[in-house]
Amino acid sequence: RLPQIAVVLADDAFVRVEDFKFGEVESHLEAGGTRAETWSRAVENAQRVAGLLAVSDALMDDDPDLSAVICEARHVDLALQIVRRSMAQLESIAHMAGQQSSRLDLLKDRVLRTLEKEGGRATRTQINRGALRSVRFDERNEILDAMVADGEVRRGEPPHDGKSGPKPEIFVLPNKAQTGE
């Protein structure tokens, strides 16, 4: 069983945490958006990491006294480096996800415009040539399948023209599918 561990910030460590909180973190929070969401818990995370570093150092002593672990400025400095690096990586991931999401929205809008241009009904080939020309084949299928799953478009019945052979896959705007047009 682990003993009670009390971690106390040394005065110089406290000053560094406060500088980080009211300087760097506050400026990120004022920026708003994804950056603010990313940095909202940075101070708390830095304090936790600094505390863990202090406990780790205390455990390295010959006779560790975990009831009064001192978190020094060097622990805070290292914790701030770790937190800054992780925040930068998290911002990068959030930025890339946002770009991917906006790209997907753009492609879906293109599909919907193509369907509207074709009277609310188009074949997969028409959609691929019109809206998804520059998109990889497997990604085209994923986009159309996702739009069907989300109810943005529906699969329509192929025309019954009396000809044998494979029928083209038809996609229809939901309002056109309901009215039977």
N, C-alpha and C positions, 0 to 999 in steps of 0.2 A: 504494500500500500504506500502511495506517495504521501510525503508529509505536506503540510500547508506551505505554500510558497508565496512569499511576499516580495514583490519587485518594486523598488523605490527608484524614481528618477533622480539622478544627481542634478544639482542646480544648472550646470552647463548643458546637460542633456535636455533638461526641461526648456531651456532657452532655445535650443535648436529645434525642438518639436514645435514650439510656439512660432518661431520664425517660419517654419515650413507651413504651419497651419494658416497663419495670417498673411503670408506672402504668396508663395507659390500655389497652394491649394485654393486660396480665395480667388486668385486671378483666373484659375481654371473654372471655378464655379461661376464666376461672373460671365464667362464666355458663353455659358448655357449649352443646350443641346447635348449631343453625345459626349462631348468632353466633360461637361458638368456631371453627367450620370457616371462616367468612368471614374472621376476623381472624388466623388462624394464621400467615399469611405477611406480615402487615402491616409488620413491622419490616424484613424483607428487601426488600420492595417500596419502602418509604420510603428506604432506603439507596441502592437502585438509582436511584430518581428523583432524589435529592439529588446523587448522583454525576454523572448525566447533565446536571443543571442546572449543576453546577460545570464540567464539560467544555465545555458550551455557552458559558458565560461566558469560559472560558479561550480558546476559539477566536475570540472577538471581539477579543482583544488583537491589537496590530500584529504582534508576534513571539511566537506562542503556544509555550510550553514544556509539552508534554503529558506530560513525564516526571515532573512534580511538580505536579499540579493540587491546589489546596487547596479542600476542600469546607467552606464557611463556614456559620455558623449561619443566615444568610438562605436558603441553599440548602435546609437541613434544614427550616426553617420552611415554606417554600413546598411542599416535598415532603410534609410532614405534612398540609398543607391539602389537597393533591391526593389523598393516600391516604385521609384521613378522608372526603372527599366520595365517592370511589369505593367505600369500604366501606359507606357509608350507602346508596348506590344498589344495591350488591350485596345487602345485607341486605333491602332493599325487594323486589328481584326474587325472592330466595329465599323471603321471606314470602308473596308473591303466588303463587308456584309451589306452596308448601305448602297454601295455601288452595284453589287450583284442584284439587290432588290430593285433598285431603280431601273436597271437594265431589263430585268424580267418584266416589270410594269410596262416599259416601253415596248417590248416585244408583244405583250398581251394586247396593248392598245393597237398595235399594227394589225394583229389578227382581227380584232373587232372592226377596225376601219375597212379591212378587206372584205369582211362579211357584209358590212353595211353597203359597200360599193357594189357588191354582187347581189344585192337585194335580200340580204339576210341569210343567204344559203350559198355555200361554196364547197368545192371538193378539196381534199387534202392537197392535191397538186396545185390548185389555184392559190391556196393559202401559203404553201411552201414557196411558190414562185413569186408571190406578191409580198407577203409579210415577213417570211422567214428565210429569204434567199441567202443571207450571209451566216446562217446558223447551222451548226453541225447537225447531221441527220438524227443522232440519238437525242440531242437537245430539243429538236423540233417535236419529236414524239412526246417528250416529257412536258413541254409547254402545253401542247394540245390536250394531253391526258389530264394535266393539272387544271386546265380551264374547264374541262368536262366535269371533273371531280368537284370543282368549286361552283358549278352551275352557271359559269359565265357563258358557256356555249353548250350545245347538246349535239349528240350524234343524230343525224337525220337518216331517213330511209332513202336508199339509192333509187334512182328513177326506174320504173318498170317499162322499159322500152321494147321488150320482147326479144332482145338480143342475148345470146349466150355469152358466157365468159365472165371474168371477174367484174364486179361493179365497183365504181369509185366510192371511197369513203366520203361521206357528206357531213359537214358541220353546219349547224344552224344556230342563229341567235335565239335565245330562250323565248322571246316574245313572238317570233315567227313560228316556232315549234308548237306553241299553244294554239295559235289561230289556224294552223294547218296550211299556211301559205307555202 
